[in-house]
């Protein structure tokens, strides 16, 4: 699939942290996604219908939160963590190592 040191492989996903969030059902999620996609400092990754955002720094998280708030959507869950080699695999293949 790809070769390199762990840090170089993680760079494939993007420099920064992985942010996953969930908004309430029944809202215009497309509008939220389209507004977030316009931010030039993020990268999207996908895994079985889940959208993950790679961003660097808390300012990016603040901007995403503002967008969600502006659209009047309730955020149900959010997590932020460092990217891993599994994230690289998901980015390259669209599935987890153990799938």
C-alpha positions as CSV (number, residue, x, y, z in Angstrom):
1,X,0.0,0.0,0.0
2,X,2.6,2.5,1.1
3,X,6.0,2.6,2.8
4,X,7.9,4.9,5.1
5,X,8.6,5.7,8.7
6,X,5.6,6.0,11.0
7,X,5.7,9.8,11.0
8,X,5.9,10.0,7.2
9,X,3.0,7.6,6.9
10,X,1.0,9.6,9.4
11,X,1.7,12.6,7.2
12,X,-0.4,11.0,4.4
13,X,-3.5,11.5,6.6
14,X,-2.3,15.0,7.4
15,X,-0.4,16.9,10.0
16,X,-2.6,17.3,13.0
17,X,-5.3,15.6,15.0
18,X,-8.3,13.5,14.1
19,X,-11.7,15.1,14.9
20,X,-14.8,13.0,14.9
21,X,-18.2,14.5,15.6
22,X,-21.8,13.5,15.6
23,X,-24.8,15.9,15.1
24,X,-28.4,15.2,15.9
25,X,-30.5,13.3,13.4
26,X,-33.0,15.0,11.2
27,X,-31.0,18.1,10.5
28,X,-29.4,19.3,7.3
29,X,-26.1,17.5,7.8
30,X,-25.1,18.3,4.2
31,X,-25.2,22.0,5.0
32,X,-22.8,21.5,7.9
33,X,-20.5,19.3,5.9
34,X,-20.4,21.8,2.9
35,X,-19.6,24.7,5.2
36,X,-16.8,22.8,7.0
37,X,-15.4,21.6,3.6
38,X,-14.8,25.3,2.7
39,X,-12.2,25.6,5.5
40,X,-8.8,25.4,3.9
41,X,-7.0,24.0,6.9
42,X,-8.7,20.6,7.1
43,X,-8.5,17.3,5.4
44,X,-11.4,14.8,5.2
45,X,-11.0,11.0,5.6
46,X,-13.8,8.5,5.3
47,X,-14.5,5.1,6.9
48,X,-17.7,3.3,6.3
49,X,-19.9,6.4,6.2
50,X,-18.1,8.1,9.0
51,X,-16.4,11.4,8.2
52,X,-13.3,12.4,10.0
53,X,-11.5,15.7,9.9
54,X,-7.8,16.1,10.3
55,X,-6.9,19.5,11.6
56,X,-4.0,21.2,13.3
57,X,-4.6,23.2,16.5
58,X,-7.6,24.2,18.6
59,X,-8.4,27.2,16.5
60,X,-9.7,24.8,13.8
61,X,-11.8,23.0,16.3
62,X,-13.2,26.4,17.4
63,X,-14.1,27.3,13.8
64,X,-15.9,24.0,13.2
65,X,-17.9,24.5,16.4
66,X,-18.9,28.0,15.3
67,X,-20.1,26.6,12.0
68,X,-22.2,23.9,13.7
69,X,-23.6,26.6,16.1
70,X,-24.4,28.9,13.2
71,X,-26.4,26.2,11.4
72,X,-28.3,25.7,14.6
73,X,-27.4,22.0,14.9
74,X,-27.0,20.3,18.2
75,X,-23.6,18.5,18.5
76,X,-24.2,15.1,20.2
77,X,-20.6,13.9,20.4
78,X,-17.1,15.1,19.6
79,X,-13.7,13.5,20.0
80,X,-10.2,14.7,19.2
81,X,-7.0,12.5,19.1
82,X,-3.7,12.2,17.5
83,X,-3.7,10.3,14.2
84,X,-2.4,6.7,14.1
85,X,-1.1,4.2,11.6
86,X,-4.6,2.7,11.5
87,X,-5.9,6.1,10.3
88,X,-3.4,5.9,7.5
89,X,-4.6,2.5,6.5
90,X,-8.3,3.7,6.6
91,X,-7.4,6.7,4.5
92,X,-5.6,4.5,1.9
93,X,-8.1,1.6,1.8
94,X,-11.4,2.9,3.3
95,X,-11.5,0.1,5.9
96,X,-9.9,-0.9,9.2
97,X,-6.9,-3.3,9.5
98,X,-9.1,-6.0,11.1
99,X,-12.0,-5.8,8.6
